[in-house]
Amino acid sequence: MQQRLQLSADMATRAMEQRLGSYDRLLVKLAEQMAGNADAGQQVFAQHAHALLSQDSLVGLQALSLTRAVTAEQHTDLARDSQAFEVSYVWPLIGNEALAGSNARQPAAAFHSLMQAWNSRQMSMSAPFRFLQLPDSPKGVVLRAPLWAAEEGGGGAAIGKSSGKPLGTLNARIRLGEFARGLVPANLYPQVAFKLVDLSPADPSPKAGGDHMRLTTPLSMLAGGAEILFTGSLWAEAETHPEFALIKPLERQIQVYDRIWSLQFKPALSTQRRFERYLPWLVLGLGLLAGLVLAAWVSGWWQSRWSWSRRLKFSAQARQESDARFHAMCEQAAMGVLELDIATRSVLKANQHFCQLLGYEAQEIHRRSVLELVMPEDQAHCAQLLEGLDLQQFQHNAGEFCLRSKEGAPVWVELNAFLTGRHESRRLQVLVQDISGRKRLEQMERLGHQQLRNLMQRLPVGLVMEDLDGRLVYWNEEFLRLAGHGGKPGVSTQQWWERMFPDAAERERVIQRWEAAKAQARRTLQLRQSERVDDVQAQWDELATEASACTVSAQTLMLSGVDGLRRPVAVSAVLQAEGCLMVLQDQSQRMAAEQEVRRLAFYDALTGLPNRRLLADRLQQALAVAQRKAHFGGVVLLD
């Protein structure tokens, strides 16, 4: 314990000597630079100070200043034969504004060190005092170096050896709290409590820039004027304990220029007493605990090994039974089951259902590539499906393919492939489902749809399908002939109405009449649906009822066909769940026939002149008008 305490004390003493040496070197260099231009001003002083501090950092520095000697006339309150001083330059100026221009006589401890450096021509360290210009007024000291005018040969004078004119002192104000913090490393074990004490003034040694002297003066001889400079946190926490007060401190004394500082060290109570007192018992307890853990581990390992052997035996037996059940299930399955080799894609196993599906024997398929059983147009797709599983891009993959039976007939199947096993025992399992019946139904459905479309294209009436969003999704050729002016109809019904009726007023009337007819048909359909009867006989009547209810009555409109001619067209519609089917019928021939019948009824077929029937009709109309309006009429006959 004592050796570790001495090691901590030696490390802290060396660290303090290094920090004091950094201040020593900086003040000496600054004195050399300011010796020839002491009147250069605040800016030059700040530039020199900033340049030196950029090369070497100082722990706890508050301010650098230059104190110059001034004439007694500027300070009338001085005693006779007293030297007047004034702080001329300060860096940094921010936070130290109170120092600039002061007379340097307060506090007394700082002024005493100023006079000591002025008279002895040596560096001087002040007694501790408080920096009143800072918050909480922390303790600090001032390190002063005398400044002499440069000699005629050029260059600054060495401290203590110059015979030139004295100019003043260069000062470094040091905050003791930051200067002494960190001298004892916090990560040491055991932790060490530290305190720094200023014992008394000492005779300054005639040196500058050298190592600080270590003294061995007994503490009892110097304790009369001692003053605490810094108290560490561990020391402050433990000094109230009586046990801590009985511990004799380890002391290191160093001479800091004209002062004697004492570095005192004590082991912290928390680490010295508690931990080291119970350390043997703690080691014993940890040893017993480790022994118990080891014994428990050995016992558990032996029991687990015995249980593992039993589990392995039962697992092997269960695996054999599971494989037997799996193979029996595959043989009895209602779909084909294949087991493939991953590398060669060859068939290792095939159940009876797959062999019957393609008409092969099991020996004929064994070791044969599965791609040989696929139609040539599907071989690339099938290889891609199996390759995706081989590269572990998918855990499961499926697809529809056309296989080739033994007779060469196509057989449509759905393949579901997945990986089984681990590492060397990995296999591809493929489930084969026959979908030939479904494919035939799909083919028949496609043919039926195509035949229906062909039939609708050849109908003598125009058909167009409008979806629920108002878009035209299907139309036949007759629709284009009757109402396809401007090319194929646009994507919306509104655009088609605009092509048929360019006049906005007429288009608005036609659309309103058409939408009113559709709304009436929807209301009629909803009314019929609410009156449904839930018996079987009524369902057949309901189909006819709903078919008539969802029909929009025909309206004759003049539409423009693809040839640009306007012709009368009867437009009706059938409402459906997915939209509205519009039906267009050409009325031009019927209306022409009606006009011809009317002409033959009232005009002579040979001469084209009005006949007696037309004369009787016009006379009857004239008599009715004359009787209604109480007017006379006349008849003129020309031969």
Secondary structure in CASP SS format (residue, H / E / C, confidence):
PFRMAT SS
TARGET T0000
AUTHOR 0000-0000-0000
METHOD secondary structure of the structure
MODEL  1
M C 1.00
Q H 1.00
Q H 1.00
R H 1.00
L H 1.00
Q H 1.00
L H 1.00
S H 1.00
A H 1.00
D H 1.00
M H 1.00
A H 1.00
T H 1.00
R H 1.00
A H 1.00
M H 1.00
E H 1.00
Q H 1.00
R H 1.00
L H 1.00
G H 1.00
S H 1.00
Y H 1.00
D H 1.00
R H 1.00
L H 1.00
L H 1.00
V H 1.00
K H 1.00
L H 1.00
A H 1.00
E H 1.00
Q H 1.00
M H 1.00
A C 1.00
G C 1.00
N C 1.00
A C 1.00
D C 1.00
A C 1.00
G C 1.00
Q H 1.00
Q H 1.00
V H 1.00
F H 1.00
A H 1.00
Q H 1.00
H H 1.00
A H 1.00
H H 1.00
A H 1.00
L H 1.00
L H 1.00
S H 1.00
Q H 1.00
D C 1.00
S C 1.00
L C 1.00
V C 1.00
G C 1.00
L E 1.00
Q E 1.00
A E 1.00
L E 1.00
S E 1.00
L E 1.00
T E 1.00
R E 1.00
A E 1.00
V E 1.00
T C 1.00
A H 1.00
E H 1.00
Q H 1.00
H C 1.00
T C 1.00
D C 1.00
L C 1.00
A C 1.00
R C 1.00
D C 1.00
S C 1.00
Q C 1.00
A E 1.00
F E 1.00
E E 1.00
V E 1.00
S E 1.00
Y E 1.00
V E 1.00
W E 1.00
P C 1.00
L C 1.00
I C 1.00
G C 1.00
N C 1.00
E C 1.00
A C 1.00
L C 1.00
A C 1.00
G C 1.00
S C 1.00
N C 1.00
A C 1.00
R C 1.00
Q C 1.00
P C 1.00
A H 1.00
A H 1.00
A H 1.00
F H 1.00
H H 1.00
S H 1.00
L H 1.00
M H 1.00
Q H 1.00
A H 1.00
W H 1.00
N H 1.00
S H 1.00
R C 1.00
Q C 1.00
M C 1.00
S E 1.00
M E 1.00
S C 1.00
A C 1.00
P C 1.00
F E 1.00
R E 1.00
F C 1.00
L C 1.00
Q C 1.00
L C 1.00
P C 1.00
D C 1.00
S C 1.00
P C 1.00
K E 1.00
G E 1.00
V E 1.00
V E 1.00
L E 1.00
R E 1.00
A E 1.00
P E 1.00
L E 1.00
W E 1.00
A C 1.00
A C 1.00
E C 1.00
E C 1.00
G C 1.00
G C 1.00
G C 1.00
G C 1.00
A C 1.00
A C 1.00
I C 1.00
G C 1.00
K C 1.00
S C 1.00
S C 1.00
G C 1.00
K C 1.00
P E 1.00
L E 1.00
G E 1.00
T E 1.00
L E 1.00
N E 1.00
A E 1.00
R E 1.00
I E 1.00
R E 1.00
L H 1.00
G H 1.00
E H 1.00
F H 1.00
A H 1.00
R C 1.00
G C 1.00
L C 1.00
V C 1.00
P C 1.00
A C 1.00
N C 1.00
L C 1.00
Y C 1.00
P C 1.00
Q C 1.00
V E 1.00
A E 1.00
F E 1.00
K E 1.00
L E 1.00
V E 1.00
D E 1.00
L E 1.00
S E 1.00
P E 1.00
A C 1.00
D C 1.00
P C 1.00
S C 1.00
P C 1.00
K C 1.00
A C 1.00
G C 1.00
G C 1.00
D C 1.00
H C 1.00
M E 1.00
R E 1.00
L E 1.00
T C 1.00
T C 1.00
P C 1.00
L H 1.00
S H 1.00
M H 1.00
L H 1.00
A H 1.00
G H 1.00
G H 1.00
A C 1.00
E E 1.00
I E 1.00
L E 1.00
F E 1.00
T E 1.00
G C 1.00
S H 1.00
L H 1.00
W H 1.00
A H 1.00
E H 1.00
A H 1.00
E C 1.00
T C 1.00
H C 1.00
P H 1.00
E H 1.00
F H 1.00
A H 1.00
L C 1.00
I C 1.00
K C 1.00
P C 1.00
L E 1.00
E E 1.00
R E 1.00
Q E 1.00
I E 1.00
Q E 1.00
V E 1.00
Y C 1.00
D C 1.00
R E 1.00
I E 1.00
W E 1.00
S E 1.00
L E 1.00
Q E 1.00
F E 1.00
K E 1.00
P E 1.00
A C 1.00
L H 1.00
S H 1.00
T H 1.00
Q H 1.00
R H 1.00
R H 1.00
F H 1.00
E H 1.00
R H 1.00
Y H 1.00
L H 1.00
P H 1.00
W H 1.00
L H 1.00
V H 1.00
L H 1.00
G H 1.00
L H 1.00
G H 1.00
L H 1.00
L H 1.00
A H 1.00
G H 1.00
L H 1.00
V H 1.00
L H 1.00
A H 1.00
A H 1.00
W H 1.00
V H 1.00
S H 1.00
G H 1.00
W H 1.00
W H 1.00
Q H 1.00
S H 1.00
R H 1.00
W H 1.00
S H 1.00
W H 1.00
S H 1.00
R H 1.00
R H 1.00
L H 1.00
K H 1.00
F H 1.00
S H 1.00
A H 1.00
Q H 1.00
A H 1.00
R H 1.00
Q H 1.00
E H 1.00
S H 1.00
D H 1.00
A H 1.00
R H 1.00
F H 1.00
H H 1.00
A H 1.00
M H 1.00
C H 1.00
E H 1.00
Q H 1.00
A C 1.00
A C 1.00
M C 1.00
G E 1.00
V E 1.00
L E 1.00
E E 1.00
L E 1.00
D C 1.00
I C 1.00
A C 1.00
T C 1.00
R C 1.00
S E 1.00
V E 1.00
L E 1.00
K E 1.00
A E 1.00
N C 1.00
Q H 1.00
H H 1.00
F H 1.00
C H 1.00
Q H 1.00
L H 1.00
L H 1.00
G C 1.00
Y C 1.00
E C 1.00
A H 1.00
Q H 1.00
E H 1.00
I H 1.00
H C 1.00
R C 1.00
R C 1.00
S E 1.00
V H 1.00
L H 1.00
E H 1.00
L H 1.00
V E 1.00
M C 1.00
P H 1.00
E H 1.00
D H 1.00
Q H 1.00
A H 1.00
H H 1.00
C H 1.00
A H 1.00
Q H 1.00
L H 1.00
L H 1.00
E H 1.00
G H 1.00
L H 1.00
D H 1.00
L C 1.00
Q C 1.00
Q C 1.00
F C 1.00
Q C 1.00
H E 1.00
N E 1.00
A E 1.00
G E 1.00
E E 1.00
F E 1.00
C E 1.00
L E 1.00
R E 1.00
S C 1.00
K C 1.00
E C 1.00
G C 1.00
A C 1.00
P E 1.00
V E 1.00
W E 1.00
V E 1.00
E E 1.00
L E 1.00
N E 1.00
A E 1.00
F E 1.00
L E 1.00
T E 1.00
G C 1.00
R C 1.00
H H 1.00
E H 1.00
S H 1.00
R C 1.00
R E 1.00
L E 1.00
Q E 1.00
V E 1.00
L E 1.00
V E 1.00
Q E 1.00
D E 1.00
I C 1.00
S H 1.00
G H 1.00
R H 1.00
K H 1.00
R H 1.00
L H 1.00
E H 1.00
Q H 1.00
M H 1.00
E H 1.00
R H 1.00
L H 1.00
G H 1.00
H H 1.00
Q H 1.00
Q H 1.00
L H 1.00
R H 1.00
N H 1.00
L H 1.00
M H 1.00
Q H 1.00
R C 1.00
L C 1.00
P C 1.00
V C 1.00
G E 1.00
L E 1.00
V E 1.00
M E 1.00
E E 1.00
D E 1.00
L C 1.00
D C 1.00
G C 1.00
R C 1.00
L E 1.00
V E 1.00
Y E 1.00
W E 1.00
N C 1.00
E H 1.00
E H 1.00
F H 1.00
L H 1.00
R H 1.00
L H 1.00
A H 1.00
G C 1.00
H C 1.00
G C 1.00
G C 1.00
K C 1.00
P C 1.00
G C 1.00
V C 1.00
S C 1.00
T H 1.00
Q H 1.00
Q H 1.00
W H 1.00
W H 1.00
E H 1.00
R H 1.00
M H 1.00
F C 1.00
P C 1.00
D C 1.00
A H 1.00
A H 1.00
E H 1.00
R H 1.00
E H 1.00
R H 1.00
V H 1.00
I H 1.00
Q H 1.00
R H 1.00
W H 1.00
E H 1.00
A H 1.00
A H 1.00
K H 1.00
A H 1.00
Q H 1.00
A H 1.00
R H 1.00
R H 1.00
T H 1.00
L H 1.00
Q H 1.00
L H 1.00
R H 1.00
Q H 1.00
S H 1.00
E C 1.00
R C 1.00
V C 1.00
D C 1.00
D C 1.00
V H 1.00
Q H 1.00
A H 1.00
Q H 1.00
W H 1.00
D H 1.00
E H 1.00
L H 1.00
A H 1.00
T H 1.00
E H 1.00
A H 1.00
S H 1.00
A H 1.00
C C 1.00
T E 1.00
V E 1.00
S E 1.00
A E 1.00
Q E 1.00
T E 1.00
L E 1.00
M E 1.00
L E 1.00
S E 1.00
G C 1.00
V C 1.00
D C 1.00
G C 1.00
L C 1.00
R E 1.00
R E 1.00
P E 1.00
V E 1.00
A E 1.00
V E 1.00
S E 1.00
A E 1.00
V E 1.00
L E 1.00
Q E 1.00
A C 1.00
E C 1.00
G E 1.00
C E 1.00
L E 1.00
M E 1.00
V E 1.00
L E 1.00
Q E 1.00
D E 1.00
Q C 1.00
S H 1.00
Q H 1.00
R H 1.00
M H 1.00
A H 1.00
A H 1.00
E H 1.00
Q H 1.00
E H 1.00
V H 1.00
R H 1.00
R H 1.00
L H 1.00
A H 1.00
F H 1.00
Y E 1.00
D C 1.00
A C 1.00
L C 1.00
T C 1.00
G C 1.00
L C 1.00
P E 1.00
N C 1.00
R H 1.00
R H 1.00
L H 1.00
L H 1.00
A H 1.00
D H 1.00
R H 1.00
L H 1.00
Q H 1.00
Q H 1.00
A H 1.00
L H 1.00
A H 1.00
V H 1.00
A H 1.00
Q H 1.00
R H 1.00
K H 1.00
A C 1.00
H C 1.00
F C 1.00
G C 1.00
G C 1.00
V C 1.00
V C 1.00
L C 1.00
L C 1.00
D C 1.00
END
